[in-house]
Amino acid sequence: MIIFENVGFEFEPGHPVLRNLSLELEPGQVVGLMGENGAGKTTLVKQINGLLKPTTGTVYVDGIDTRETSTAQLARKIGFVFQNADHQLFADTLQAEVAFALRNLDFSKDEIDDRVARYLELFELTRYQDQSPFLLSGGERKRLALASVLCVEPQILILDEPTQAQDALQKEKLLTFMDTFRDPEHILLLVTHDVEFAVKAVDRLLVLSQGQLIADGLPTHILSNPRILDRARLLPPQLTQLAHQLAKEFPNFPTDVTTIAAAAEAVNQLLRRQR
């Protein structure tokens, strides 16, 4: 479990980035984190893995106060994929990149070889395994960063803008992988601006604005709420925009539509009423 108790954070005195933030994240959840640029999203997730420590309040990870443990110790539980893959990659080859964390955590050679092969294949990078990471495209480097963190199979996984530079097929593959984190052992926290992906991917959505938590609930309810979206400078999903347009012509048409299944059901009900 991850617990934030009245957490505040400042890089400079008098300029808070997080303000009196309290929340709990439990295993079994895939949680989305959204908000405008500068809302404090990356600062929040760096409180979890100990890269930043609270100025006020406390962050607990599995009952451990992050101020009283090292980032290295937290890294055994927490995987963090940076928004910019180039800030994360450094090895001479893709194989060495994926193997690095496994070696540091004392995995056996056979286990390292197995996981390196498995995760390079998962992200369709096997053919480049002996090349430099910096010869890859932006999307491929993003997938390599994912592979190098996911191979450890951490208990808590934080993905910062994982769909950036990814095409539709890779997004679908990422969704398939994320489904494995919907179990009682894992917490997955997804930082994203991609509302279409968030609707499909997350069970619970958190929204930050100016360092404060302004919404916490089901993605369907939050991403169809104009007040929350306006405050966080977010656009609703395209299906929600379409639903609002249809509601102007058909007043009973629901405006909290965010998925194709919900849209199809709403249209079917509308057609039945028109007969």
C-alpha positions as CSV (number, residue, x, y, z in Angstrom):
1,M,0.0,0.0,0.0
2,I,1.1,3.6,-0.7
3,I,-0.1,6.3,1.7
4,F,0.3,10.1,1.4
5,E,-0.5,11.9,4.6
6,N,-0.9,15.7,4.2
7,V,2.1,15.8,1.8
8,G,3.5,19.1,0.7
9,F,6.6,19.7,-1.4
10,E,8.6,22.8,-2.3
11,F,11.7,23.1,-4.5
12,E,12.0,26.7,-3.3
13,P,10.5,28.1,0.0
14,G,7.2,29.7,-0.6
15,H,6.6,28.0,-3.9
16,P,4.7,24.8,-3.2
17,V,4.5,22.2,-5.9
18,L,2.3,19.8,-3.9
19,R,-0.2,21.1,-1.3
20,N,-1.6,19.1,1.6
21,L,-2.1,16.0,-0.5
22,S,-3.6,12.8,1.1
23,L,-4.4,9.6,-0.7
24,E,-4.1,5.8,-0.6
25,L,-3.2,3.4,-3.4
26,E,-3.9,-0.3,-2.7
27,P,-2.6,-3.4,-4.5
28,G,-4.9,-4.7,-7.3
29,Q,-5.4,-1.2,-8.7
30,V,-4.4,0.4,-12.0
31,V,-4.5,4.1,-11.3
32,G,-4.2,7.0,-13.7
33,L,-2.8,10.4,-12.8
34,M,-3.7,13.4,-14.9
35,G,-3.5,17.2,-14.8
36,E,-2.2,20.2,-16.7
37,N,1.5,20.7,-17.3
38,G,3.0,21.9,-14.0
39,A,0.2,20.4,-11.9
40,G,2.7,18.3,-9.9
41,K,2.3,14.9,-11.4
42,T,5.9,14.0,-11.8
43,T,6.8,15.5,-8.4
44,L,4.1,13.3,-6.9
45,V,5.4,10.0,-8.3
46,K,9.0,10.9,-7.4
47,Q,7.8,11.0,-3.7
48,I,6.9,7.3,-4.1
49,N,10.3,6.0,-5.2
50,G,12.2,8.4,-2.9
51,L,13.8,10.6,-5.6
52,L,12.1,13.4,-3.8
53,K,11.3,13.6,0.0
54,P,8.2,15.5,1.3
55,T,8.8,19.0,2.6
56,T,5.8,18.4,4.9
57,G,3.7,15.3,5.7
58,T,4.7,11.7,5.2
59,V,4.8,9.1,2.3
60,Y,4.6,5.4,3.3
61,V,5.4,2.5,0.9
62,D,4.4,-0.8,2.5
63,G,4.5,0.9,5.9
64,I,8.0,2.4,5.3
65,D,8.5,6.1,5.7
66,T,10.3,7.1,2.4
67,R,12.4,9.7,4.4
68,E,13.9,6.9,6.4
69,T,15.0,4.6,3.6
70,S,17.2,4.9,0.6
71,T,16.1,5.1,-3.1
72,A,18.1,1.9,-3.7
73,Q,16.0,0.0,-1.2
74,L,12.8,1.4,-2.6
75,A,14.0,0.4,-6.1
76,R,13.6,-3.3,-5.1
77,K,9.8,-2.7,-4.8
78,I,9.3,0.1,-7.3
79,G,9.8,0.3,-11.1
80,F,9.8,3.8,-12.6
81,V,9.8,4.4,-16.4
82,F,10.7,8.0,-17.1
83,Q,8.8,10.2,-19.6
84,N,12.0,10.8,-21.6
85,A,13.6,7.4,-22.3
86,D,17.0,9.1,-23.0
87,H,17.2,10.1,-19.4
88,Q,17.1,6.3,-18.5
89,L,19.2,4.6,-21.1
90,F,23.0,4.3,-20.9
91,A,24.3,0.8,-21.8
92,D,26.2,-0.2,-25.0
93,T,23.6,-2.7,-26.2
94,L,19.9,-3.5,-25.7
95,Q,20.8,-6.8,-24.0
96,A,23.1,-5.0,-21.5
97,E,20.4,-2.3,-20.8
98,V,17.7,-4.9,-19.9
99,A,20.2,-7.0,-17.9
100,F,21.6,-4.2,-15.8
101,A,19.0,-4.0,-13.1
102,L,18.7,-7.8,-12.9
103,R,22.4,-8.1,-12.3
104,N,22.3,-5.4,-9.6
105,L,19.5,-7.3,-7.8
106,D,21.5,-10.6,-7.9
107,F,19.4,-12.6,-10.3
108,S,21.0,-15.8,-11.5
109,K,22.6,-15.9,-15.0
110,D,20.0,-18.3,-16.3
111,E,17.2,-16.0,-15.0
112,I,18.8,-12.9,-16.4
113,D,19.2,-14.6,-19.8
114,D,15.6,-15.8,-19.8
115,R,14.1,-12.4,-18.8
116,V,16.3,-10.4,-21.2
117,A,15.1,-12.6,-24.1
118,R,11.5,-12.6,-22.9
119,Y,11.2,-8.8,-22.5
120,L,13.0,-7.9,-25.7
121,E,10.6,-10.2,-27.5
122,L,7.6,-8.7,-25.7
123,F,8.5,-5.2,-27.0
124,E,9.6,-6.4,-30.4
125,L,13.2,-5.4,-29.9
126,T,15.0,-8.8,-30.3
127,R,16.5,-8.0,-33.7
128,Y,18.3,-5.0,-32.3
129,Q,19.6,-6.8,-29.2
130,D,23.3,-6.2,-30.0
131,Q,22.9,-2.6,-31.1
132,S,23.3,0.6,-29.2
133,P,20.0,1.9,-27.7
134,F,20.7,5.3,-29.2
135,L,20.4,3.9,-32.7
136,L,16.7,3.2,-32.1
137,S,13.8,5.4,-33.0
138,G,12.1,7.4,-30.2
139,G,9.3,4.9,-29.9
140,E,11.7,2.0,-29.8
141,R,13.8,3.7,-27.1
142,K,10.6,4.1,-25.1
143,R,9.8,0.4,-25.4
144,L,13.4,-0.4,-24.3
145,A,13.0,1.7,-21.2
146,L,9.8,-0.2,-20.4
147,A,11.5,-3.5,-20.9
148,S,14.5,-2.6,-18.7
149,V,12.2,-1.8,-15.8
150,L,9.5,-4.4,-16.3
151,C,12.0,-7.3,-16.5
152,V,12.5,-6.9,-12.7
153,E,8.7,-7.5,-12.3
154,P,8.3,-4.9,-9.5
155,Q,5.5,-4.9,-7.0
156,I,4.8,-1.2,-7.8
157,L,5.2,0.1,-11.3
158,I,5.1,3.8,-12.3
159,L,4.8,4.7,-16.0
160,D,5.3,8.3,-16.9
161,E,3.6,9.1,-20.3
162,P,4.2,5.5,-21.6
163,T,2.1,6.0,-24.8
164,Q,4.3,8.9,-26.0
165,A,5.7,8.1,-29.5
166,Q,3.8,4.8,-29.5
167,D,1.5,3.8,-32.4
168,A,-1.9,2.3,-31.9
169,L,-0.7,-1.3,-32.1
170,Q,2.0,-0.7,-29.4
171,K,-0.6,1.0,-27.2
172,E,-2.8,-2.1,-27.5
173,K,0.1,-4.3,-26.5
174,L,0.8,-2.1,-23.5
175,L,-2.8,-2.4,-22.5
176,T,-2.5,-6.2,-22.6
177,F,0.6,-6.1,-20.4
178,M,-1.0,-3.7,-17.9
179,D,-3.9,-6.2,-17.5
180,T,-1.4,-8.5,-15.7
181,F,-1.1,-5.8,-12.9
182,R,-4.8,-6.1,-12.0
183,D,-4.1,-8.6,-9.3
184,P,-3.8,-8.5,-5.5
185,E,0.0,-8.2,-5.6
186,H,0.6,-5.1,-7.7
187,I,0.0,-1.4,-7.9
188,L,0.4,0.3,-11.3
189,L,0.4,4.1,-11.5
190,L,0.0,5.6,-15.0
191,V,0.9,9.3,-15.5
192,T,-0.6,10.4,-18.8
193,H,-2.2,13.1,-20.9
194,D,-3.7,10.5,-23.2
195,V,-7.4,10.5,-22.2
196,E,-8.3,7.9,-24.8
197,F,-5.8,5.5,-23.4
198,A,-6.7,6.3,-19.8
199,V,-10.3,5.4,-20.4
200,K,-9.2,1.9,-21.5
201,A,-6.4,1.4,-19.1
202,V,-7.2,2.5,-15.6
203,D,-9.7,1.5,-12.9
204,R,-9.3,4.7,-10.9
205,L,-8.3,8.2,-11.9
206,L,-6.6,11.0,-9.9
207,V,-6.6,14.5,-11.2
208,L,-4.1,17.2,-10.0
209,S,-4.3,20.9,-10.4
210,Q,-1.8,23.3,-9.0
211,G,-0.5,20.7,-6.7
212,Q,-3.9,19.7,-5.2
213,L,-5.9,16.6,-5.7
214,I,-9.2,17.8,-7.3
215,A,-10.7,14.5,-8.4
216,D,-10.4,10.9,-7.4
217,G,-12.8,8.3,-8.8
218,L,-14.0,6.3,-11.9
219,P,-12.5,7.5,-15.2
220,T,-16.0,7.6,-16.8
221,H,-17.3,10.0,-14.2
222,I,-14.3,12.3,-14.1
223,L,-13.6,12.5,-17.9
224,S,-17.2,13.4,-18.6
225,N,-17.3,16.2,-15.9
226,P,-16.8,19.5,-17.7
227,R,-16.0,21.4,-14.4
228,I,-13.1,19.0,-13.5
229,L,-11.8,18.9,-17.1
230,D,-11.8,22.7,-17.4
231,R,-10.0,23.2,-14.1
232,A,-7.3,20.6,-15.1
233,R,-7.1,21.9,-18.7
234,L,-8.0,18.5,-20.1
235,L,-10.1,17.6,-23.1
236,P,-12.7,14.9,-22.8
237,P,-12.4,11.7,-24.8
238,Q,-13.8,12.0,-28.4
239,L,-16.8,9.8,-27.6
240,T,-17.7,12.1,-24.7
241,Q,-17.5,15.1,-27.0
242,L,-19.7,13.3,-29.5
243,A,-22.2,12.4,-26.7
244,H,-22.4,16.1,-25.7
245,Q,-23.2,17.0,-29.3
246,L,-25.9,14.4,-29.5
247,A,-27.4,15.5,-26.2
248,K,-28.1,18.9,-27.8
249,E,-30.4,17.2,-30.3
250,F,-31.6,14.4,-28.1
251,P,-31.9,15.7,-24.5
252,N,-32.1,12.2,-22.9
253,F,-28.8,11.1,-24.5
254,P,-26.2,10.3,-21.7
255,T,-23.2,12.6,-21.7
256,D,-21.0,10.3,-19.5
257,V,-20.1,8.1,-22.5
258,T,-16.4,7.3,-22.7
259,T,-16.2,3.8,-24.3
260,I,-17.4,2.3,-27.5
261,A,-19.6,-0.2,-25.6
262,A,-21.3,2.6,-23.7
263,A,-21.8,4.6,-26.9
264,A,-23.3,1.7,-28.7
265,E,-25.7,1.0,-25.8
266,A,-26.7,4.7,-25.7
267,V,-27.4,4.8,-29.5
268,N,-29.4,1.6,-29.3
269,Q,-31.6,3.0,-26.6
270,L,-32.0,6.2,-28.6
271,L,-33.1,4.3,-31.7
272,R,-35.6,2.2,-29.6
273,R,-37.1,5.4,-28.3
274,Q,-37.4,6.8,-31.8
275,R,-39.5,3.9,-33.1
